[in-house]
Amino acid sequence: MNNSFESEVQDDTSRAKNAKDALERVCSGKGLDSPSLYYSPEFVDHVNDMRFQGLEGARRSVELYTKVLSDLDVVVEEQLTDGDRVTSRFVVSGNSFGKRVRFNGITISRFKDGLIVEDWSVTDTLGMLRQLGA
């Protein structure tokens, strides 16, 4: 193997790990004290039809879920890498209004200098509302 190919594979692996850790730690609310380990200060977060900016925006985005779901958990189930982007398919679960809910999401993360600079996320909030009886 040549060094260029090995470096590319290593970069893909580290970007995928960063994206996974960001979703499972920060987006679950468990690592809100450390978003700068994963996200650039210039981070832009597109969640469903909302947009948040910067590290504070990442915190506000997560708060939307932590306000509705106690015991929030995010588990990444599959990832694909392509250049500077990582696509992660994940499952969100938690308790809301005395009911346990579970729904899916997908995030495409764009990286620059080893950090996430932009996320595009879609979650099945309609599925969550159905489980809550809405």
Legacy VTK file of the C-alpha trace (Angstrom):
# vtk DataFile Version 3.0
C-alpha trace
ASCII
DATASET POLYDATA
POINTS 134 float
0.000 0.000 0.000
1.201 3.477 -0.705
1.291 6.110 2.008
-1.307 8.305 0.269
-3.904 5.525 0.298
-3.132 4.620 3.927
-3.443 8.283 4.932
-6.773 8.594 3.111
-8.157 5.496 4.867
-6.924 6.790 8.234
-8.543 10.191 7.558
-11.849 8.490 6.647
-11.689 6.408 9.825
-10.932 9.391 12.055
-13.701 11.502 10.455
-16.199 8.653 10.934
-15.143 8.229 14.582
-15.433 11.977 15.170
-18.929 12.060 13.623
-20.019 9.020 15.668
-18.646 10.452 18.920
-20.252 13.842 18.223
-23.670 12.242 17.738
-23.438 9.788 20.622
-21.841 12.215 23.110
-22.799 15.790 22.260
-26.154 15.213 20.537
-27.306 12.936 23.343
-26.638 15.764 25.787
-24.028 13.684 27.645
-21.056 15.660 26.322
-22.426 19.170 26.015
-19.388 20.417 27.899
-17.066 19.320 25.071
-18.494 20.269 21.646
-15.185 21.900 20.664
-13.609 18.427 20.546
-15.816 17.611 17.551
-17.142 20.858 16.052
-15.442 23.894 14.536
-16.220 27.325 16.052
-17.704 28.128 12.599
-20.064 25.143 12.831
-23.442 25.430 11.064
-26.156 22.952 12.051
-29.155 22.348 9.777
-31.694 20.285 11.758
-34.930 19.505 9.939
-35.988 23.041 8.923
-33.948 24.928 11.554
-30.445 26.397 11.450
-28.016 26.942 14.341
-24.538 28.486 14.279
-21.371 28.037 16.297
-20.715 25.921 19.360
-23.531 27.659 21.238
-25.841 26.798 18.342
-24.874 23.137 18.733
-25.887 23.323 22.409
-29.217 24.980 21.551
-29.927 22.351 18.905
-29.397 19.544 21.418
-31.563 21.318 24.007
-34.549 20.971 21.650
-34.343 17.209 22.194
-33.310 17.185 25.858
-36.322 19.357 26.741
-38.689 16.770 25.237
-36.797 13.521 25.907
-35.387 12.549 29.269
-32.798 9.795 29.320
-31.876 10.760 25.743
-29.659 8.296 23.906
-28.243 8.397 20.362
-26.692 5.286 18.818
-24.999 5.392 15.420
-25.844 2.223 13.487
-24.174 2.822 10.116
-21.755 5.257 8.495
-20.512 6.020 4.989
-17.594 8.295 4.153
-17.053 10.232 0.945
-14.230 12.748 0.777
-14.753 15.401 3.446
-18.226 14.103 4.359
-19.521 11.372 6.677
-23.116 10.168 6.591
-24.361 8.628 9.839
-27.608 6.704 10.311
-28.637 6.677 13.960
-31.415 5.835 16.410
-32.653 8.305 19.031
-34.438 7.008 22.110
-35.705 8.483 25.339
-38.686 8.994 27.599
-41.332 11.628 26.992
-44.599 12.139 28.855
-44.149 8.749 30.523
-43.665 6.885 27.254
-40.517 5.357 25.789
-39.936 6.544 22.206
-37.474 5.467 19.535
-36.978 7.048 16.113
-34.405 7.245 13.329
-32.243 10.010 11.936
-29.569 10.694 9.366
-26.809 13.310 9.535
-24.367 14.313 6.830
-21.309 15.926 8.445
-18.812 18.009 6.478
-15.271 18.226 7.859
-12.501 20.786 7.631
-9.190 20.505 9.472
-10.411 17.455 11.390
-13.540 19.115 12.821
-17.179 19.164 11.749
-17.974 22.504 10.099
-21.487 21.693 8.931
-24.206 19.125 9.657
-27.395 18.427 7.724
-29.736 16.318 9.861
-33.194 14.880 9.452
-34.960 13.012 12.240
-38.266 11.176 12.192
-40.068 13.527 14.560
-43.407 12.473 13.042
-42.614 8.907 14.125
-41.835 10.216 17.616
-45.160 12.095 17.753
-47.073 8.985 16.626
-45.494 7.004 19.449
-46.647 9.708 21.858
-50.215 9.411 20.549
-50.328 12.731 18.690
LINES 1 135
134 0 1 2 3 4 5 6 7 8 9 10 11 12 13 14 15 16 17 18 19 20 21 22 23 24 25 26 27 28 29 30 31 32 33 34 35 36 37 38 39 40 41 42 43 44 45 46 47 48 49 50 51 52 53 54 55 56 57 58 59 60 61 62 63 64 65 66 67 68 69 70 71 72 73 74 75 76 77 78 79 80 81 82 83 84 85 86 87 88 89 90 91 92 93 94 95 96 97 98 99 100 101 102 103 104 105 106 107 108 109 110 111 112 113 114 115 116 117 118 119 120 121 122 123 124 125 126 127 128 129 130 131 132 133
